Amino acid sequence: MPVCQTCGHTWSLGETLKRSFSIWPGMKCPNCERDQFITAKSRKRSAIVSGLSIALVMLFNIFFGPTAYTFVLFGLVLLVVMITYLRMIKLSNTEEHMF
């Protein structure tokens, strides 16, 4: 789980999930209210995991056709990606550029 770089507060799953769907790039720490930013390395990793999981579902769809199993697989992959993403998040006090 993410840890605030200012106060050392470990975020809960609910706090992380709630703040992950924000449009604003900074996420306020629930303890000290300071802005925290997801590191560039974490964003790159999450992009790779998301891309590979989407490719997996698309390949399954190509080989087996659009069946109910494809939708079940998509739901399972989405759940795994969300849990993995929430566990991979590392925070920084400053906003880092992706490249």
Backbone bond lengths (Angstrom), bond angles and torsions (degrees), N, CA, C in turn:
res aa  C-N    CA-C-N  psi(-1)  N-CA   C-N-CA  omega(-1)  CA-C   N-CA-C  phi
1 M - - - 1.444 - - 1.530 108.68 -
2 P 1.311 116.78 153.60 1.454 119.82 -179.97 1.522 112.01 -65.32
3 V 1.327 114.47 148.27 1.457 121.49 177.69 1.521 107.39 -123.93
4 C 1.336 116.90 129.36 1.461 121.83 178.45 1.526 109.00 -62.86
5 Q 1.313 116.41 130.55 1.456 120.96 -179.28 1.528 112.41 -78.22
6 T 1.321 117.93 -12.96 1.462 121.62 179.49 1.521 111.76 -90.39
7 C 1.340 116.87 -53.40 1.464 120.13 -174.20 1.522 113.84 -108.33
8 G 1.344 118.57 -10.44 1.452 121.97 178.55 1.523 114.62 81.17
9 H 1.334 117.22 11.69 1.465 121.76 179.39 1.526 110.05 -70.83
10 T 1.339 116.74 127.96 1.461 121.36 175.23 1.518 108.64 -86.22
11 W 1.318 115.88 122.69 1.454 121.31 -177.27 1.517 110.14 -74.24
12 S 1.304 115.73 145.86 1.462 120.12 175.36 1.530 109.14 -82.16
13 L 1.310 115.79 168.80 1.461 120.86 178.94 1.527 110.83 -60.91
14 G 1.322 117.08 -42.98 1.467 121.26 -179.91 1.518 112.63 -64.80
15 E 1.338 116.86 -42.20 1.466 120.57 178.82 1.528 110.65 -64.16
16 T 1.328 116.26 -42.00 1.461 120.58 -179.57 1.523 110.84 -65.77
17 L 1.320 116.36 -45.24 1.460 120.80 -179.71 1.522 111.07 -62.81
18 K 1.322 117.03 -43.44 1.465 121.84 -178.99 1.524 111.53 -62.03
19 R 1.304 117.23 -42.33 1.461 121.00 -176.72 1.524 113.49 -83.84
20 S 1.331 117.73 -15.25 1.462 120.87 -179.62 1.520 112.84 -71.95
21 F 1.318 117.71 -24.98 1.460 121.04 -177.67 1.519 112.84 -95.27
22 S 1.300 116.80 20.26 1.457 122.08 178.52 1.525 109.76 -84.51
23 I 1.308 116.74 148.64 1.464 121.16 177.01 1.528 110.03 -77.85
24 W 1.308 116.63 -34.03 1.454 121.95 -179.59 1.533 109.43 -66.99
25 P 1.343 118.36 133.77 1.466 119.37 -176.90 1.530 113.78 -67.30
26 G 1.313 116.94 -28.76 1.455 119.99 179.09 1.518 111.09 -85.92
27 M 1.325 115.60 142.75 1.459 120.90 178.37 1.516 106.99 -117.92
28 K 1.321 117.45 123.57 1.455 120.92 -178.40 1.524 110.46 -75.07
29 C 1.318 115.12 133.11 1.453 120.76 176.77 1.532 108.13 -66.60
30 P 1.326 118.46 132.73 1.460 120.39 -179.84 1.528 113.03 -68.98
31 N 1.324 117.31 -15.29 1.455 120.87 -178.06 1.532 111.92 -94.30
32 C 1.344 117.13 -54.75 1.473 120.60 -174.53 1.529 113.35 -103.97
33 E 1.342 118.17 -5.62 1.470 124.10 177.93 1.538 113.44 63.92
34 R 1.322 118.59 19.84 1.464 121.66 175.91 1.520 109.08 -91.11
35 D 1.328 115.96 148.67 1.464 120.41 178.99 1.518 110.79 -69.78
36 Q 1.318 115.11 134.29 1.454 123.18 175.02 1.522 106.91 -123.64
37 F 1.322 116.32 145.58 1.454 121.29 -177.01 1.520 109.29 -123.43
38 I 1.322 116.31 144.50 1.463 121.09 176.57 1.526 107.83 -72.23
39 T 1.326 117.08 133.07 1.459 120.99 -178.75 1.524 110.64 -66.72
40 A 1.325 115.42 155.57 1.463 120.95 179.64 1.523 110.56 -62.64
41 K 1.324 117.15 -37.23 1.461 121.40 179.50 1.529 110.91 -62.51
42 S 1.335 116.99 -40.98 1.469 120.79 178.22 1.518 111.21 -66.49
43 R 1.328 116.79 -39.55 1.465 119.52 178.77 1.524 111.45 -65.86
44 K 1.338 116.94 -38.80 1.468 120.26 178.21 1.526 110.81 -65.14
45 R 1.323 116.59 -44.63 1.457 120.38 179.03 1.525 111.16 -61.23
46 S 1.322 117.40 -43.09 1.464 119.84 -179.01 1.526 111.02 -66.85
47 A 1.327 117.25 -33.61 1.466 120.30 176.99 1.533 110.77 -66.45
48 I 1.325 116.89 -39.06 1.463 120.50 178.94 1.519 110.82 -67.06
49 V 1.330 117.05 -45.59 1.465 120.80 179.95 1.524 110.31 -62.42
50 S 1.324 117.39 -43.10 1.461 120.94 179.82 1.526 111.24 -64.17
51 G 1.325 116.61 -44.65 1.457 120.63 -179.70 1.516 112.61 -63.18
52 L 1.321 117.02 -43.00 1.462 120.58 179.58 1.524 111.77 -66.98
53 S 1.315 116.93 -37.33 1.468 119.27 179.94 1.524 111.16 -69.71
54 I 1.316 117.59 -37.77 1.463 120.31 176.79 1.528 109.91 -65.58
55 A 1.335 116.67 -40.37 1.469 120.48 177.61 1.525 110.61 -62.57
56 L 1.323 117.58 -38.53 1.463 121.42 178.69 1.525 110.97 -61.80
57 V 1.312 116.72 -46.40 1.468 120.35 179.88 1.532 110.24 -65.12
58 M 1.330 117.13 -40.23 1.467 119.85 179.77 1.533 111.15 -65.45
59 L 1.326 117.36 -40.75 1.466 119.93 177.57 1.525 110.84 -64.17
60 F 1.309 117.61 -41.60 1.455 121.37 177.13 1.527 110.29 -59.11
61 N 1.337 115.85 -41.99 1.459 121.10 179.51 1.525 111.28 -65.70
62 I 1.319 117.17 -38.01 1.462 120.75 179.86 1.529 110.90 -66.00
63 F 1.326 116.24 -45.56 1.466 119.98 -175.62 1.524 113.60 -76.82
64 F 1.309 118.26 -33.91 1.461 120.51 -174.38 1.525 114.28 -113.09
65 G 1.321 117.21 -3.86 1.456 120.54 178.65 1.520 112.04 79.78
66 P 1.325 115.75 168.30 1.473 119.52 -178.78 1.527 111.15 -75.37
67 T 1.285 116.09 92.24 1.458 121.39 179.61 1.528 109.51 -114.76
68 A 1.305 115.18 175.57 1.464 120.01 176.91 1.527 110.46 -63.64
69 Y 1.332 116.25 -29.06 1.464 119.49 178.90 1.523 111.80 -64.27
70 T 1.318 116.65 -31.72 1.458 120.58 178.02 1.520 110.31 -63.39
71 F 1.319 116.72 -42.30 1.459 119.75 179.66 1.523 111.79 -69.00
72 V 1.323 116.67 -37.12 1.462 120.42 176.45 1.525 109.73 -65.85
73 L 1.325 116.76 -43.87 1.457 121.17 178.21 1.520 110.44 -61.86
74 F 1.330 116.31 -42.58 1.464 120.14 178.66 1.530 110.71 -59.80
75 G 1.319 117.61 -43.99 1.458 121.27 178.68 1.523 112.16 -63.01
76 L 1.332 116.47 -42.65 1.463 120.38 178.51 1.525 111.86 -65.57
77 V 1.323 115.96 -42.74 1.461 119.89 179.25 1.528 109.86 -64.92
78 L 1.318 117.55 -41.06 1.460 120.99 177.57 1.530 111.24 -60.10
79 L 1.311 116.75 -43.16 1.460 121.20 178.03 1.528 111.81 -63.35
80 V 1.319 116.38 -44.72 1.468 120.35 179.15 1.526 111.24 -64.70
81 V 1.333 116.95 -41.45 1.463 120.57 179.26 1.530 110.68 -63.91
82 M 1.321 117.58 -42.29 1.472 120.06 179.25 1.524 111.10 -63.09
83 I 1.313 117.46 -44.82 1.469 120.71 179.75 1.527 110.09 -65.11
84 T 1.323 116.77 -42.48 1.461 120.72 178.88 1.519 110.58 -64.04
85 Y 1.311 116.75 -43.70 1.464 121.03 179.46 1.520 111.27 -60.29
86 L 1.317 116.88 -45.50 1.458 120.03 -178.65 1.525 111.77 -65.93
87 R 1.310 117.12 -29.16 1.473 120.65 178.00 1.528 112.17 -81.14
88 M 1.333 118.34 -23.88 1.467 121.77 -176.95 1.521 113.64 -86.09
89 I 1.303 118.53 -12.97 1.456 121.30 -174.20 1.525 111.16 -64.59
90 K 1.307 115.35 126.71 1.464 123.02 170.95 1.517 106.43 -120.25
91 L 1.321 116.69 142.45 1.455 121.05 -174.99 1.522 111.94 -109.72
92 S 1.333 114.19 157.30 1.454 122.68 178.59 1.525 108.21 -138.16
93 N 1.323 117.05 157.66 1.460 121.08 177.56 1.520 112.35 -78.35
94 T 1.334 116.87 -21.54 1.463 121.05 -178.76 1.524 109.67 -120.76
95 E 1.314 115.58 153.58 1.455 120.25 179.21 1.526 108.45 -79.57
96 E 1.327 115.95 127.04 1.458 121.94 -179.92 1.520 109.29 -102.05
97 H 1.326 115.84 142.17 1.467 119.96 177.69 1.512 109.10 -78.17
98 M 1.310 115.88 147.97 1.458 121.39 -175.56 1.522 112.04 -65.32
99 F 1.327 117.98 -39.38 1.468 120.89 -177.68 1.501 110.83 -120.50
